[in-house]
Structures are given as C-alpha cells and as structure tokens.
C-alpha cells in the first residue's frame, strides 16, 4: 500500500555522442544540446539546454539524466580554445558537426534536420566533424 503513495519516478535517458573525424586532439569540443528549435544550434535562450566543454582528446560525450524526447546537438571543435568558432570571411576555420549528420548548405542546418529521438534505449549518436579550411 505504501508503494502506491510514492510518486512514480520520472523516466530518464542517457545520451552518448560519438564524435568522429577529428583532425587533431588539440583544443576542446563545445556541445549544445537542446529540445527547442529556436535555440538551435547555439542553445541561446534555452535555460534547459545542455552545454558542455570537453577535451578533444576524449571524443565520446556521455550525458546522463535527460528527459526522453526529441533533441538536436551541435558540436564545435575549438582547436585553439578561444571559446568561439573561428571564421575567415564567414567560412569556419574550425570543425563543426551536428546530430544525424545533415547535409550542410549555407549556414547551419535547421533543427528538424538534426533532430533525433531519445529514450532509455537509444543507440549512440554519431557526429561527423566537418572542416572547410
């Protein structure tokens, strides 16, 4: 009877992002993970977004305790550690990648192109880094 009075535990999920194709282990990887299309790809305006900075030498990012749902991830390979994506005439000089590895045109992909479902049985998400220069 006491078990019926306890609130049910909220389901949680674990996400593993497998960052592939790094051209070096220098610097850091900056992650933005959001459920909001208007906050993708930089997580601005989303107080519930998950942001992480991890060494590029450890290209597997694991995040525990996420609510199941639809997410999109953006990752920057900040090779020089200056906390921003360096560009030349608007062209990124450092690597970048997105969940689901969508096709890249001018600018970042839309949220829907990078969106993936996350539940307690989700497979690791591969993110292929791209370098334009």
SEVEX-996215 format. One record per residue (C-alpha): residue number from 1; x, y, z. Coordinates in pm, whole numbers, plus 50000, padded with zeros to 5 digits. Layout:
<atom><resi>NUM</resi><xx>X</xx><yy>Y</yy><zz>Z</zz></atom>
...
This chain:
<atom><resi>1</resi><xx>50000</xx><yy>50000</yy><zz>50000</zz></atom>
<atom><resi>2</resi><xx>50285</xx><yy>50243</yy><zz>50080</zz></atom>
<atom><resi>3</resi><xx>50432</xx><yy>50190</yy><zz>49733</zz></atom>
<atom><resi>4</resi><xx>50113</xx><yy>50328</yy><zz>49581</zz></atom>
<atom><resi>5</resi><xx>50160</xx><yy>50653</yy><zz>49772</zz></atom>
<atom><resi>6</resi><xx>50509</xx><yy>50716</yy><zz>49637</zz></atom>
<atom><resi>7</resi><xx>50530</xx><yy>50932</yy><zz>49325</zz></atom>
<atom><resi>8</resi><xx>50640</xx><yy>50748</yy><zz>49013</zz></atom>
<atom><resi>9</resi><xx>50999</xx><yy>50813</yy><zz>48913</zz></atom>
<atom><resi>10</resi><xx>51034</xx><yy>51027</yy><zz>48604</zz></atom>
<atom><resi>11</resi><xx>51186</xx><yy>50834</yy><zz>48316</zz></atom>
<atom><resi>12</resi><xx>51540</xx><yy>50934</yy><zz>48233</zz></atom>
<atom><resi>13</resi><xx>51764</xx><yy>50861</yy><zz>47938</zz></atom>
<atom><resi>14</resi><xx>52135</xx><yy>50862</yy><zz>47867</zz></atom>
<atom><resi>15</resi><xx>52283</xx><yy>51011</yy><zz>47553</zz></atom>
<atom><resi>16</resi><xx>52618</xx><yy>50914</yy><zz>47409</zz></atom>
<atom><resi>17</resi><xx>52758</xx><yy>51129</yy><zz>47129</zz></atom>
<atom><resi>18</resi><xx>53039</xx><yy>50966</yy><zz>46934</zz></atom>
<atom><resi>19</resi><xx>53238</xx><yy>51246</yy><zz>46768</zz></atom>
<atom><resi>20</resi><xx>53410</xx><yy>51112</yy><zz>46456</zz></atom>
<atom><resi>21</resi><xx>53665</xx><yy>51254</yy><zz>46215</zz></atom>
<atom><resi>22</resi><xx>53851</xx><yy>51497</yy><zz>46439</zz></atom>
<atom><resi>23</resi><xx>54159</xx><yy>51623</yy><zz>46259</zz></atom>
<atom><resi>24</resi><xx>54351</xx><yy>51663</yy><zz>46585</zz></atom>
<atom><resi>25</resi><xx>54320</xx><yy>51610</yy><zz>46959</zz></atom>
<atom><resi>26</resi><xx>54408</xx><yy>51974</yy><zz>47023</zz></atom>
<atom><resi>27</resi><xx>54166</xx><yy>52205</yy><zz>47198</zz></atom>
<atom><resi>28</resi><xx>53816</xx><yy>52128</yy><zz>47316</zz></atom>
<atom><resi>29</resi><xx>53477</xx><yy>52022</yy><zz>47190</zz></atom>
<atom><resi>30</resi><xx>53189</xx><yy>52257</yy><zz>47269</zz></atom>
<atom><resi>31</resi><xx>52847</xx><yy>52093</yy><zz>47279</zz></atom>
<atom><resi>32</resi><xx>52499</xx><yy>52243</yy><zz>47254</zz></atom>
<atom><resi>33</resi><xx>52210</xx><yy>52001</yy><zz>47313</zz></atom>
<atom><resi>34</resi><xx>51856</xx><yy>52138</yy><zz>47301</zz></atom>
<atom><resi>35</resi><xx>51494</xx><yy>52039</yy><zz>47252</zz></atom>
<atom><resi>36</resi><xx>51394</xx><yy>52384</yy><zz>47123</zz></atom>
<atom><resi>37</resi><xx>51414</xx><yy>52469</yy><zz>46751</zz></atom>
<atom><resi>38</resi><xx>51451</xx><yy>52841</yy><zz>46827</zz></atom>
<atom><resi>39</resi><xx>51762</xx><yy>52772</yy><zz>47039</zz></atom>
<atom><resi>40</resi><xx>51948</xx><yy>52559</yy><zz>46784</zz></atom>
<atom><resi>41</resi><xx>52244</xx><yy>52550</yy><zz>46712</zz></atom>
<atom><resi>42</resi><xx>52383</xx><yy>52777</yy><zz>46987</zz></atom>
<atom><resi>43</resi><xx>52149</xx><yy>52700</yy><zz>47282</zz></atom>
<atom><resi>44</resi><xx>52077</xx><yy>53071</yy><zz>47335</zz></atom>
<atom><resi>45</resi><xx>51750</xx><yy>53135</yy><zz>47510</zz></atom>
<atom><resi>46</resi><xx>51704</xx><yy>52780</yy><zz>47636</zz></atom>
<atom><resi>47</resi><xx>51755</xx><yy>52759</yy><zz>48013</zz></atom>
<atom><resi>48</resi><xx>51716</xx><yy>52379</yy><zz>47995</zz></atom>
<atom><resi>49</resi><xx>51977</xx><yy>52331</yy><zz>47722</zz></atom>
<atom><resi>50</resi><xx>52278</xx><yy>52117</yy><zz>47799</zz></atom>
<atom><resi>51</resi><xx>52615</xx><yy>52269</yy><zz>47718</zz></atom>
<atom><resi>52</resi><xx>52949</xx><yy>52102</yy><zz>47779</zz></atom>
<atom><resi>53</resi><xx>53313</xx><yy>52170</yy><zz>47703</zz></atom>
<atom><resi>54</resi><xx>53523</xx><yy>51855</yy><zz>47691</zz></atom>
<atom><resi>55</resi><xx>53880</xx><yy>51780</yy><zz>47579</zz></atom>
<atom><resi>56</resi><xx>53903</xx><yy>51694</yy><zz>47208</zz></atom>
<atom><resi>57</resi><xx>54125</xx><yy>51402</yy><zz>47310</zz></atom>
<atom><resi>58</resi><xx>53812</xx><yy>51235</yy><zz>47458</zz></atom>
<atom><resi>59</resi><xx>53564</xx><yy>51241</yy><zz>47166</zz></atom>
<atom><resi>60</resi><xx>53283</xx><yy>51045</yy><zz>47331</zz></atom>
<atom><resi>61</resi><xx>53042</xx><yy>51266</yy><zz>47525</zz></atom>
<atom><resi>62</resi><xx>52801</xx><yy>51096</yy><zz>47766</zz></atom>
<atom><resi>63</resi><xx>52512</xx><yy>51282</yy><zz>47927</zz></atom>
<atom><resi>64</resi><xx>52303</xx><yy>51109</yy><zz>48193</zz></atom>
<atom><resi>65</resi><xx>51967</xx><yy>51205</yy><zz>48339</zz></atom>
<atom><resi>66</resi><xx>51798</xx><yy>51351</yy><zz>48030</zz></atom>
<atom><resi>67</resi><xx>51424</xx><yy>51351</yy><zz>47989</zz></atom>
<atom><resi>68</resi><xx>51313</xx><yy>51141</yy><zz>47693</zz></atom>
<atom><resi>69</resi><xx>51214</xx><yy>51348</yy><zz>47390</zz></atom>
<atom><resi>70</resi><xx>51342</xx><yy>51498</yy><zz>47066</zz></atom>
<atom><resi>71</resi><xx>51683</xx><yy>51664</yy><zz>47076</zz></atom>
<atom><resi>72</resi><xx>51934</xx><yy>51819</yy><zz>46837</zz></atom>
<atom><resi>73</resi><xx>52308</xx><yy>51856</yy><zz>46903</zz></atom>
<atom><resi>74</resi><xx>52569</xx><yy>52091</yy><zz>46760</zz></atom>
<atom><resi>75</resi><xx>52941</xx><yy>52046</yy><zz>46829</zz></atom>
<atom><resi>76</resi><xx>53232</xx><yy>52279</yy><zz>46755</zz></atom>
<atom><resi>77</resi><xx>53596</xx><yy>52167</yy><zz>46759</zz></atom>
<atom><resi>78</resi><xx>53755</xx><yy>52473</yy><zz>46921</zz></atom>
<atom><resi>79</resi><xx>54113</xx><yy>52381</yy><zz>46839</zz></atom>
<atom><resi>80</resi><xx>54270</xx><yy>52694</yy><zz>46985</zz></atom>
<atom><resi>81</resi><xx>54046</xx><yy>52707</yy><zz>47296</zz></atom>
<atom><resi>82</resi><xx>53925</xx><yy>53065</yy><zz>47244</zz></atom>
<atom><resi>83</resi><xx>53561</xx><yy>52966</yy><zz>47316</zz></atom>
<atom><resi>84</resi><xx>53427</xx><yy>53051</yy><zz>46970</zz></atom>
<atom><resi>85</resi><xx>53414</xx><yy>52917</yy><zz>46615</zz></atom>
<atom><resi>86</resi><xx>53685</xx><yy>53096</yy><zz>46419</zz></atom>
<atom><resi>87</resi><xx>53592</xx><yy>53201</yy><zz>46066</zz></atom>
<atom><resi>88</resi><xx>53751</xx><yy>53364</yy><zz>45761</zz></atom>
<atom><resi>89</resi><xx>53505</xx><yy>53566</yy><zz>45553</zz></atom>
<atom><resi>90</resi><xx>53221</xx><yy>53371</yy><zz>45716</zz></atom>
<atom><resi>91</resi><xx>53375</xx><yy>53029</yy><zz>45644</zz></atom>
<atom><resi>92</resi><xx>53453</xx><yy>52822</yy><zz>45955</zz></atom>
<atom><resi>93</resi><xx>53824</xx><yy>52756</yy><zz>46012</zz></atom>
<atom><resi>94</resi><xx>53750</xx><yy>52503</yy><zz>46285</zz></atom>
<atom><resi>95</resi><xx>53544</xx><yy>52185</yy><zz>46277</zz></atom>
<atom><resi>96</resi><xx>53175</xx><yy>52154</yy><zz>46337</zz></atom>
<atom><resi>97</resi><xx>52920</xx><yy>51874</yy><zz>46342</zz></atom>
<atom><resi>98</resi><xx>52554</xx><yy>51806</yy><zz>46407</zz></atom>
<atom><resi>99</resi><xx>52347</xx><yy>51513</yy><zz>46523</zz></atom>
<atom><resi>100</resi><xx>52214</xx><yy>51297</yy><zz>46237</zz></atom>
<atom><resi>101</resi><xx>52494</xx><yy>51445</yy><zz>46017</zz></atom>
<atom><resi>102</resi><xx>52263</xx><yy>51652</yy><zz>45794</zz></atom>
<atom><resi>103</resi><xx>52369</xx><yy>51799</yy><zz>45463</zz></atom>
<atom><resi>104</resi><xx>52530</xx><yy>52141</yy><zz>45504</zz></atom>
<atom><resi>105</resi><xx>52450</xx><yy>52433</yy><zz>45275</zz></atom>
<atom><resi>106</resi><xx>52496</xx><yy>52796</yy><zz>45364</zz></atom>
<atom><resi>107</resi><xx>52481</xx><yy>52821</yy><zz>45741</zz></atom>
<atom><resi>108</resi><xx>52386</xx><yy>52560</yy><zz>45999</zz></atom>
<atom><resi>109</resi><xx>52109</xx><yy>52308</yy><zz>45936</zz></atom>
<atom><resi>110</resi><xx>51758</xx><yy>52354</yy><zz>46071</zz></atom>
<atom><resi>111</resi><xx>51663</xx><yy>52186</yy><zz>46399</zz></atom>
<atom><resi>112</resi><xx>51446</xx><yy>51929</yy><zz>46219</zz></atom>
<atom><resi>113</resi><xx>51742</xx><yy>51811</yy><zz>46008</zz></atom>
<atom><resi>114</resi><xx>51946</xx><yy>51737</yy><zz>46323</zz></atom>
<atom><resi>115</resi><xx>51661</xx><yy>51619</yy><zz>46547</zz></atom>
<atom><resi>116</resi><xx>51671</xx><yy>51267</yy><zz>46690</zz></atom>
<atom><resi>117</resi><xx>51453</xx><yy>51083</yy><zz>46940</zz></atom>
<atom><resi>118</resi><xx>51597</xx><yy>50994</yy><zz>47279</zz></atom>
<atom><resi>119</resi><xx>51455</xx><yy>50735</yy><zz>47513</zz></atom>
<atom><resi>120</resi><xx>51604</xx><yy>50495</yy><zz>47766</zz></atom>
<atom><resi>121</resi><xx>51709</xx><yy>50252</yy><zz>47491</zz></atom>
<atom><resi>122</resi><xx>51859</xx><yy>50491</yy><zz>47237</zz></atom>
<atom><resi>123</resi><xx>52172</xx><yy>50398</yy><zz>47044</zz></atom>
<atom><resi>124</resi><xx>52481</xx><yy>50622</yy><zz>47045</zz></atom>
<atom><resi>125</resi><xx>52457</xx><yy>50921</yy><zz>46812</zz></atom>
<atom><resi>126</resi><xx>52750</xx><yy>50951</yy><zz>46567</zz></atom>
<atom><resi>127</resi><xx>52851</xx><yy>51309</yy><zz>46487</zz></atom>
<atom><resi>128</resi><xx>53089</xx><yy>51351</yy><zz>46196</zz></atom>
<atom><resi>129</resi><xx>53308</xx><yy>51659</yy><zz>46219</zz></atom>
<atom><resi>130</resi><xx>53348</xx><yy>51872</yy><zz>45907</zz></atom>
<atom><resi>131</resi><xx>53635</xx><yy>52102</yy><zz>45823</zz></atom>
<atom><resi>132</resi><xx>53604</xx><yy>52353</yy><zz>45540</zz></atom>
<atom><resi>133</resi><xx>53952</xx><yy>52509</yy><zz>45565</zz></atom>
